[in-house]
Amino acid sequence: MRIFSRLAIAALTIHSLTFAQVAVPQWAKDAVWYQIFPERFRNGDTRNDQTSPDLEIGPERGWNISPWTSDWYKLQPWEEKHSKRFYGNVFERRYGGDMQGVIDKLDYLSDLGITAIYFNPVFDAISLHKYDASTYHHIDRNFGPDPQGDLQLIKLESDDPATWKWTSADSLFLKLIRESHTRGIKVIIDGVFNHCGTRFWAFQDVVKNQQRSRYATWFDVRQWDDPSTPQNEFKHKGWWDVQELPEFWEGDSSFARPVWNYFFNITKRWMDPNGDGNPSDGIDGWRLDVGNEVSHLFWKGWRKHVKSINPDAYIVGEIWDDASKWLAGDEFDAVMNYPFARAVVRFFIDTDERRLKPSEFDRELATIRKDYPGEISYVLQNLIDSHDTDRLASMIMNPNRKYDDQNGLRNNPNYDVGKPTAGARRLQKLILLFQMTYVGAPMIYYGDEGGMWGADDPDDRKPMVWQDLTYENERSHPVPGKTRTDDEVRFDKSLYDYYRMLVRIRKENIALRRGDFTRIFVDDAKNMYAFKRSSGDNEAIVVLNNSDGAQILDLTIAGSWRYRDALTGTIMEGKESLRCQLGPKSGAILVKMK
């Protein structure tokens, strides 16, 4: 027992020392993140729209770019000729989103209050999602102004970085970075280092030359082709057995050294494009896809490389569960905070046995904070939804499911794809209030602020709803025999204004970004929860009424006090006791006045 106690004390001491040594980019504490899925955000240049040869689709199909404003589930004439099934067509759809479209809408993001963009993959790839890279040193050619010219430039290159050109798409992306930085917006991109696509230049060489290829050690090849037989015996490991996504081979020393070098080279290319030692012209960090499927050894070495280029760069990993092994200060700065998302859904949305009472919700949040160093808690990406889940508004319309489960029509034909009700929007606003006031950096998935809804992939990747466009109603249903309501699709200006207000309140109060967190009230019977954020003389009390009825909260506060409700502008003052009256599914942000 004595030995165990000493070991426990030692472990706690080491853990504390490790936590104390962690340093994070300070700007990330103040970030309001916005996730952009590039192909679906905005078509700013129709001249670069993909054609059927780009997708290796024969002309007999009559394939074409999908109309941006069409009914999502409705099949276009050329789609009906190919397949009567929605899911037989949707993954081949392209809507023409590109980098010019993002540049055109940077002022929209700035007006919303966004300070950091996370891009889903932007590197050249044939898919709509770009997680199947053909190269990591070029932006997708259809995201730029001259796809065919870029393709010819790329053909002149070798694996030697000295031969790499800057394509028109690359140059436009660098312009996007400059324009973002001018507006005070940071930019990070998806780093997909576990796997690539079958059209990746090195993999293509392996397919052609087999074990004679100079890149044969790059990939996890399970069987080589036998040229003496008519069959093709070539087999490789794909991510989750998806053959279109070949995995890079990792041994005891991580990737093969040439792969390691390639990733280091492309990292520097995008972080310091002109190579002058000043990273201000490059991206501000990376989001690392399936971060738990790449070796710790690589991440440790790669982090040193990243920080040598830009000490203030932000590294965030995709880890869905406890990520403490990656957050000791020598790998990632943060992770996408999916445990936070799960807790939010169970507290605010679920109504069955999954539902968390306020006291249970408080314990869940405390556990997440305890798992990570304090500094890291402030820079976690606090998301609710993403390109890998159903959208927040549709989560509310479909409660009482395990997070990210049974959330699409392919595995749950009873999933409600309809437009969110007024009650759902009220709850969405309450969730946003909490997200914008809690510890960590909130992240908005593109279009949530404008009222978009949708099930899991592919429905969470609809074209962005813009105020200047007129959309068809959604009235089609992809499941045979199922019907739905005839739903108007339009930009929700009222919801956007609420998002904008909450972002502004967060930015105006350092306590909400960097302040201490103190739980001050929990009432399971009333379904109410309140906490305080404080930093120096800036203090905010956040009160949440998660019940379906009006509630009154009485708080004891020593001495005289004076607060302003940041949502309504109402000024409250008194002594010792503060009474707060809240309608159903609503909240308050009480900022202490000086």
Sequence and secondary structure as in RCSB ss.txt:
>XXXX:A:sequence
MRIFSRLAIAALTIHSLTFAQVAVPQWAKDAVWYQIFPERFRNGDTRNDQTSPDLEIGPERGWNISPWTSDWYKL
QPWEEKHSKRFYGNVFERRYGGDMQGVIDKLDYLSDLGITAIYFNPVFDAISLHKYDASTYHHIDRNFGPDPQGD
LQLIKLESDDPATWKWTSADSLFLKLIRESHTRGIKVIIDGVFNHCGTRFWAFQDVVKNQQRSRYATWFDVRQWD
DPSTPQNEFKHKGWWDVQELPEFWEGDSSFARPVWNYFFNITKRWMDPNGDGNPSDGIDGWRLDVGNEVSHLFWK
GWRKHVKSINPDAYIVGEIWDDASKWLAGDEFDAVMNYPFARAVVRFFIDTDERRLKPSEFDRELATIRKDYPGE
ISYVLQNLIDSHDTDRLASMIMNPNRKYDDQNGLRNNPNYDVGKPTAGARRLQKLILLFQMTYVGAPMIYYGDEG
GMWGADDPDDRKPMVWQDLTYENERSHPVPGKTRTDDEVRFDKSLYDYYRMLVRIRKENIALRRGDFTRIFVDDA
KNMYAFKRSSGDNEAIVVLNNSDGAQILDLTIAGSWRYRDALTGTIMEGKESLRCQLGPKSGAILVKMK
>XXXX:A:secstr
 HHHHHHHHHHHHHHHHHHHH    GGGGG  EEEE GGGT    GGG   TTTTT  GGG      TTS TT  
 HHHHHH SSGGGTGGG      HHHHHHTHHHHHHHT  EEEES  B BSSSS  SBS SSSB GGGSS HHHH
HHHHTT  SSGGG    HHHHHHHHHHHHHHHTT EEEEEE  SB  TT HHHHHHHHHGGGSTTGGGB EEE  
 TTSSS   EE BGGG TTSBBB EETTEE HHHHHHHHHHHHHHHSTT SS GGGS  EEEETTGGGS HHHHH
HHHHHHHHH TT EEEE  SS  GGG SSSS SEEB HHHHHHHIIIII  STT   HHHHHHHHHHHHHHS HH
HHTTSEE S  TTS  HHHHHHS SS TTSS STTT TT   S   HHHHHHHHHHHHHHHHSSSEEEEETTGGG
T    STTGGG     TTS    B   SSTT     B     HHHHHHHHHHHHHHHH HHHHH EEEEEEEETT
TTEEEEEEEETTEEEEEEEE SSS EEEEEEEEEEEEEEETTT  EEEEEEEEEEEE TTEEEEEEE  
